[in-house]
Amino acid sequence: MAASLRELRQRRNSVSATKKITKAMELIAASRIIKAQQKAQASAPYSRELTRAVSAVATLSDVEHPLTTQIENPTRAAMLLITSDQGLAGPYSANVLKKGDQLVEFLDEKGLDIDAYVTGRKGIGYYQFRERPMLGTWEGFSQSPGYAEAREIAQTLLDAFMKPTDEGGVDEIHIVYTRYISRISQVPEVLRLLPLEVVEADEDDKPADPGEMHPLYGFEPEPEEVMDELLPLYISSRIHYCLLQSAASELASKQSAMKAATDNAQQLIESLTRQANQARQAQITQEISEIVGGANALADANAESE
């Protein structure tokens, strides 16, 4: 019984230490969510005005750009999969990987070959374990992505898109990321990045009001050259947006997972405390019974000797 009581106390101390760790991780994730939201809000005005400029060039000119031209019979597509670098984030990475597998299955049914590009150690490990080829990988910035990383990814994907398919290029580019809705809701989504479908949106990424007045643009030197400059910036901006959304979603999922772990640890501590109290009471009762039994036996022995 003493050994059992000692084991229960050791388990309770171990769970208490784990609870402190999960509580700290929950608070850290909660503080970082605010920073991730602020970064997304700070980039919204630039992204909105850039989207309007691209829309103006695309609609007010007759430019046929390779990034906006739909291929009649596409044969190859690229998929950018945005996952996390760390674990302990609940089903965050698993949901993204599942959405990516669904996209691969959908494109495969259409007869398209898939080139995978993956960000985040979880996604990279998932593909390496299953021996799936990856044409590009990035890691180390899933919780705090910067514009430099988005620009590097965009350049890699643009190079693949501009290359002919018989030379290893692609006809379509899709992004699988997690859209942040609230701290309790994050939804994995698929965004077709190229060929470009420009849709204007406000800061909350909602479609703009059709009746809203838009500024008139003048194109200098020519619409073709303006398009050549604006479209890469637009692609980088959209990838940066997806990275920021995924970062906020990862942190929110981690906060929820750590809160659940902390609550479960508290319940386990209470259960172990009750079990330890019961074991201690049983031990005391047994010791009292042994003392009483010994005293009775000694009294009986003295009575018989007399």
VOGU-3710 file (C-alpha; in Angstrom, 3 decimals, decimal comma):
1> maaslrelrq> 0,000/0,000/0,000  2,881/2,370/0,830  4,386/1,761/-2,613  1,031/2,481/-4,260  0,671/5,727/-2,302  4,181/6,770/-3,253  3,505/6,052/-6,944  0,297/8,089/-6,863  2,114/11,053/-5,357  4,887/10,813/-7,932
11> rrnsvsatkk> 2,355/10,730/-10,762  0,537/13,737/-9,310  3,793/15,711/-9,087  4,661/14,756/-12,663  1,256/15,826/-13,984  1,506/19,091/-12,024  4,818/19,868/-13,734  3,300/19,070/-17,139  0,346/21,324/-16,363  2,690/24,264/-15,725
21> itkameliaa> 4,335/23,691/-19,114  1,054/23,450/-21,057  -0,316/26,529/-19,277  2,791/28,515/-20,224  2,542/27,352/-23,852  -1,134/28,346/-23,902  -0,316/31,869/-22,713  2,547/32,213/-25,211  0,320/31,120/-28,106  -2,406/33,536/-26,991
31> sriikaqqka> 0,018/36,461/-26,993  1,413/35,552/-30,416  -2,053/35,334/-31,976  -2,503/39,059/-31,339  0,781/39,821/-33,108  -0,181/37,617/-36,060  -3,530/39,413/-36,373  -1,825/42,804/-36,228  0,556/41,791/-39,035  -2,371/40,654/-41,192
41> qasapysrel> -4,242/43,904/-40,543  -1,136/45,985/-41,267  -0,689/44,332/-44,663  -4,371/44,714/-45,618  -4,215/48,284/-47,078  -1,258/47,438/-49,325  -2,883/44,208/-50,478  -6,205/45,952/-51,139  -4,733/48,754/-53,239  -2,489/46,336/-55,124
51> travsavatl> -5,511/44,162/-55,917  -7,388/47,191/-57,223  -4,464/48,170/-59,427  -4,172/44,669/-60,887  -7,936/44,599/-61,470  -7,762/47,934/-63,268  -4,999/46,777/-65,595  -6,764/43,475/-66,264  -10,190/45,022/-66,968  -9,344/48,393/-68,537
61> sdvehplttq> -6,802/47,085/-71,032  -6,686/44,342/-73,636  -3,438/42,861/-72,382  -3,124/39,073/-72,631  -0,585/38,140/-69,999  0,719/34,575/-69,425  -0,283/34,794/-65,754  -3,911/35,563/-66,616  -4,368/33,275/-69,622  -6,203/30,017/-69,007
71> ienptraaml> -4,654/26,942/-70,654  -7,252/24,935/-72,580  -5,838/21,491/-71,750  -3,641/21,736/-68,635  -1,430/18,724/-67,940  0,532/19,638/-64,808  -0,238/21,597/-61,647  1,793/22,778/-58,675  0,510/22,642/-55,094  1,898/24,790/-52,276
81> litsdqglag> 1,121/23,148/-48,936  1,416/25,390/-45,853  1,920/23,451/-42,606  3,560/24,089/-39,229  7,139/23,739/-38,087  6,175/22,495/-34,608  3,717/20,049/-33,128  1,357/20,390/-30,163  -1,098/22,337/-32,350  -3,981/19,892/-32,295
91> pysanvlkkg> -5,317/18,845/-35,717  -3,927/21,913/-37,516  -1,311/20,223/-39,715  -3,372/17,043/-40,089  -6,313/19,019/-41,497  -4,083/20,825/-44,014  -2,446/17,571/-45,128  -5,862/15,950/-45,512  -7,067/18,892/-47,613  -3,925/18,601/-49,718
101> dqlvefldek> -4,530/14,898/-50,339  -8,095/15,719/-51,409  -6,786/18,322/-53,852  -4,258/15,850/-55,264  -7,028/13,295/-55,762  -9,262/15,894/-57,442  -6,539/17,074/-59,836  -5,506/13,510/-60,555  -9,048/12,717/-61,663  -8,778/15,633/-64,111
111> gldidayvtg> -5,621/14,075/-65,531  -3,115/16,540/-64,069  0,281/15,579/-62,693  1,118/17,210/-59,343  4,328/18,969/-58,304  4,414/19,474/-54,540  5,941/22,484/-52,784  5,787/22,314/-48,979  6,380/24,791/-46,160  6,704/23,642/-42,548
121> rkgigyyqfr> 8,562/20,695/-41,020  5,337/18,758/-40,391  4,403/18,724/-44,057  7,975/17,991/-45,127  8,185/15,061/-42,700  4,804/13,779/-43,893  5,969/13,686/-47,519  9,393/12,288/-46,696  7,919/9,450/-44,627  5,665/8,471/-47,538
131> erpmlgtweg> 8,521/8,939/-50,026  6,616/11,521/-52,051  8,718/13,866/-54,211  8,884/17,585/-53,371  10,230/20,205/-55,764  10,630/22,894/-53,107  10,629/23,069/-49,310  10,766/25,941/-46,806  10,827/25,801/-43,011  11,554/27,797/-39,875
141> fsqspgyaea> 8,984/30,627/-40,178  5,529/29,060/-39,861  4,563/31,155/-36,785  6,116/34,437/-37,930  6,288/34,555/-41,745  7,832/37,599/-43,363  7,402/39,133/-46,789  10,898/37,993/-47,790  9,902/34,337/-47,388  6,679/34,930/-49,332
151> reiaqtllda> 8,609/36,608/-52,129  11,069/33,705/-52,343  8,224/31,194/-52,569  6,414/33,330/-55,146  9,509/33,568/-57,342  9,977/29,796/-57,262  6,361/29,185/-58,247  6,418/31,870/-60,942  9,530/30,340/-62,479  7,762/26,971/-62,623
161> fmkptdeggv> 4,631/28,550/-64,131  6,506/30,456/-66,836  8,458/27,365/-67,864  6,933/25,111/-70,580  5,382/21,919/-69,274  7,604/19,759/-71,477  10,561/21,289/-69,626  9,117/20,654/-66,177  6,817/23,662/-65,910  3,221/23,777/-64,654
171> deihivytry> -0,081/25,102/-66,025  -1,790/25,787/-62,673  -0,733/26,686/-59,134  -2,860/25,952/-56,061  -2,291/26,886/-52,420  -3,559/24,810/-49,497  -3,616/26,921/-46,342  -5,707/27,433/-43,205  -8,023/30,420/-43,042  -8,253/32,061/-39,613
181> isrisqvpev> -11,849/32,839/-38,656  -11,654/33,046/-34,860  -9,739/31,525/-31,974  -12,065/28,533/-32,003  -12,531/28,177/-35,764  -9,856/27,651/-38,434  -10,778/26,190/-41,803  -8,370/24,627/-44,340  -8,990/26,021/-47,821  -7,692/25,736/-51,382
191> lrllplevve> -6,845/28,842/-53,401  -6,047/28,703/-57,108  -3,231/31,187/-57,456  -2,500/30,883/-61,181  -3,864/31,393/-63,814  -4,904/34,569/-62,082  -8,478/35,271/-61,090  -8,458/38,765/-59,612  -11,232/39,334/-57,047  -11,251/42,572/-55,107
201> adeddkpadp> -11,646/42,324/-51,344  -11,666/44,539/-48,277  -9,537/44,212/-45,152  -11,539/41,188/-43,985  -11,025/39,508/-47,375  -14,715/39,906/-48,250  -15,795/40,855/-51,797  -15,900/44,582/-52,344  -19,150/46,459/-52,867  -20,004/46,505/-56,612
211> gemhplygfe> -21,363/50,042/-56,241  -18,160/51,404/-54,732  -16,388/54,085/-56,745  -12,934/53,098/-57,970  -10,112/55,458/-58,944  -9,170/55,967/-62,578  -5,708/54,694/-63,482  -3,289/55,884/-66,078  -0,801/53,344/-67,398  2,783/54,437/-67,921
221> pepeevmdel> 4,711/53,419/-69,879  2,423/50,661/-71,265  -0,177/48,273/-69,748  2,013/45,277/-70,640  4,949/46,606/-68,646  2,707/47,624/-65,770  1,261/44,119/-65,710  4,754/42,605/-65,705  5,578/44,613/-62,571  2,254/44,331/-60,731
231> lplyissrih> 1,480/40,637/-61,131  4,593/39,284/-59,350  3,903/41,738/-56,514  0,301/40,566/-56,387  1,324/36,894/-56,265  3,802/37,594/-53,461  1,111/39,519/-51,582  -1,392/36,650/-51,848  1,168/34,096/-50,669  2,110/36,380/-47,776
241> ycllqsaase> -1,576/36,654/-46,882  -1,941/32,857/-46,855  1,166/32,509/-44,684  -0,152/35,063/-42,182  -3,556/33,376/-42,070  -1,900/29,999/-41,513  0,328/31,421/-38,770  -2,646/32,827/-36,867  -4,517/29,546/-37,340  -1,571/27,514/-36,067
251> laskqsamka> -1,261/29,646/-32,941  -5,006/29,516/-32,291  -5,005/25,740/-32,697  -2,013/25,466/-30,371  -3,736/27,627/-27,761  -6,849/25,443/-27,893  -4,794/22,242/-27,683  -2,750/23,508/-24,737  -5,876/24,710/-22,925  -7,424/21,268/-23,367
261> atdnaqqlie> -4,200/19,667/-22,111  -4,146/21,985/-19,076  -7,777/21,191/-18,235  -7,159/17,462/-18,600  -4,086/17,738/-16,383  -6,131/19,498/-13,702  -8,765/16,754/-13,816  -6,068/14,088/-13,587  -4,466/15,867/-10,613  -7,806/15,940/-8,800
271> sltrqanqar> -8,360/12,243/-9,555  -4,867/11,291/-8,368  -5,352/13,389/-5,224  -8,556/11,497/-4,375  -6,856/8,171/-5,045  -3,896/9,180/-2,876  -6,223/10,241/-0,049  -8,093/6,945/-0,281  -4,828/5,012/-0,281  -3,606/6,984/2,754
281> qaqitqeise> -6,869/6,358/4,616  -6,694/2,666/3,796  -3,102/2,570/5,035  -4,034/4,280/8,316  -7,015/1,947/8,790  -4,803/-1,079/8,220  -2,219/0,191/10,712  -4,902/0,815/13,352  -6,344/-2,655/12,764  -2,915/-4,199/13,166
291> ivgganalad> -2,325/-2,282/16,416  -5,738/-3,256/17,816  -5,257/-6,855/16,743  -1,834/-6,982/18,366  -3,165/-5,482/21,606  -6,024/-8,020/21,745  -3,654/-10,876/21,102  -1,350/-9,649/23,860  -4,289/-9,317/26,287  -5,483/-12,834/25,445
301> anaese> -1,985/-14,197/26,000  -1,723/-12,505/29,409  -5,148/-13,842/30,426  -4,191/-17,390/29,538  -0,905/-17,153/31,474  -2,761/-16,103/34,607
//
